């Protein structure tokens, strides 16, 4: 995957998505659960994530939903990047066309004034 689209949890001290899911589903050991709870006390983002995950009734579908949302987000980001590249391309092309037109116009005026003295 492209470096610029890395998951935010991989570059922080926050628990991974899987650890948060395991915490919500009660699949962590007592020690791991305690570590996550200590982190949740200090991290508002993870605390809100756990709160949201806890409110979902069909917890077994969460990984599928997360994967779908991640790929949809990546698709949208790539589409935006492509649009920006296209806009930049058209802007550069328009500038080049205008410059060429000015050069041709300048050459025409120069030729016209040189021959009609």
C-alpha positions as CSV (number, residue, x, y, z in Angstrom):
1,X,0.0,0.0,0.0
2,X,1.1,3.5,-0.7
3,X,3.1,5.1,2.2
4,X,0.9,8.3,2.3
5,X,-2.2,6.3,3.1
6,X,-0.9,4.4,6.1
7,X,-3.3,3.6,9.0
8,X,-3.1,6.1,11.8
9,X,-2.9,3.4,14.4
10,X,0.4,2.1,13.1
11,X,2.3,5.3,13.9
12,X,1.0,5.9,17.4
13,X,1.3,4.3,20.8
14,X,-2.4,3.4,20.5
15,X,-3.6,-0.2,20.5
16,X,-4.2,-1.7,17.1
17,X,-7.6,-2.0,15.7
18,X,-7.6,-5.7,16.4
19,X,-6.6,-5.1,20.0
20,X,-9.5,-2.7,20.5
21,X,-11.9,-5.2,18.9
22,X,-10.6,-7.9,21.1
23,X,-11.0,-5.6,24.1
24,X,-14.6,-4.9,23.3
25,X,-15.3,-8.6,22.7
26,X,-13.5,-9.6,26.0
27,X,-10.9,-11.7,24.3
28,X,-7.8,-10.2,25.9
29,X,-5.9,-11.6,28.8
30,X,-6.2,-9.8,32.2
31,X,-2.8,-8.1,31.7
32,X,-3.6,-7.0,28.1
33,X,-7.0,-5.7,29.2
34,X,-5.4,-3.7,32.0
35,X,-2.9,-2.2,29.5
36,X,-5.7,-1.2,27.1
37,X,-7.7,0.3,30.0
38,X,-4.7,2.4,31.1
39,X,-4.3,3.7,27.6
40,X,-8.1,4.4,27.3
41,X,-7.9,6.6,30.4
42,X,-5.4,8.9,28.6
43,X,-6.5,8.7,25.0
44,X,-9.8,10.3,24.0
45,X,-9.7,9.0,20.5
46,X,-9.3,5.4,21.5
47,X,-11.8,5.8,24.3
48,X,-14.4,7.1,21.8
49,X,-13.6,4.3,19.4
50,X,-14.2,1.7,22.1
51,X,-17.4,3.4,23.0
52,X,-18.6,3.3,19.4
53,X,-17.5,-0.3,19.0
54,X,-19.3,-1.3,22.2
55,X,-22.6,0.2,20.8
56,X,-22.5,-2.1,17.8
57,X,-24.6,-5.2,18.3
58,X,-23.2,-7.4,15.5
59,X,-19.5,-7.2,16.6
60,X,-18.5,-10.2,14.4
61,X,-19.2,-8.0,11.3
62,X,-16.9,-5.1,12.5
63,X,-13.7,-6.3,10.8
64,X,-15.5,-6.7,7.5
65,X,-17.1,-3.2,7.8
66,X,-13.7,-1.7,8.8
67,X,-12.0,-3.3,5.7
68,X,-14.8,-2.0,3.4
69,X,-14.6,1.5,4.9
70,X,-10.8,1.5,4.6
71,X,-10.9,0.5,0.9
72,X,-13.7,2.9,0.1
73,X,-11.6,5.7,1.8
74,X,-8.5,4.7,-0.2
75,X,-10.5,4.7,-3.4
76,X,-11.9,8.2,-2.7
77,X,-8.4,9.5,-1.8
78,X,-6.9,8.1,-5.0
79,X,-9.8,9.6,-7.1
80,X,-9.2,13.0,-5.5
81,X,-5.5,12.8,-6.2
82,X,-6.2,11.8,-9.8
83,X,-8.5,14.8,-10.2
84,X,-6.0,17.2,-8.8
85,X,-3.4,15.8,-11.2
86,X,-5.8,16.2,-14.1
87,X,-6.6,19.8,-13.1
88,X,-2.9,20.6,-12.8
89,X,-2.3,19.0,-16.2
90,X,-5.0,21.1,-17.8
91,X,-3.8,24.3,-16.1
92,X,-0.3,23.7,-17.4
93,X,-1.6,23.0,-20.9
94,X,-3.6,26.2,-20.9
95,X,-0.6,28.2,-19.8
96,X,1.6,26.7,-22.6
97,X,-1.1,27.4,-25.2
98,X,-1.4,31.0,-24.1
99,X,2.4,31.5,-24.1
100,X,2.6,30.0,-27.6
101,X,-0.2,32.3,-28.8
102,X,1.6,35.3,-27.4
103,X,4.8,34.2,-29.2
104,X,3.0,33.8,-32.5
105,X,1.3,37.1,-32.0
106,X,4.6,38.8,-31.2
107,X,6.2,37.3,-34.2
108,X,3.3,38.4,-36.4
109,X,3.5,42.0,-35.1
110,X,7.3,42.1,-35.5
111,X,7.0,40.8,-39.1
112,X,4.1,43.2,-39.9
113,X,5.9,46.3,-38.6
114,X,9.2,45.3,-40.2
115,X,7.7,44.8,-43.7
116,X,5.3,47.8,-43.6
117,X,7.7,50.7,-42.8
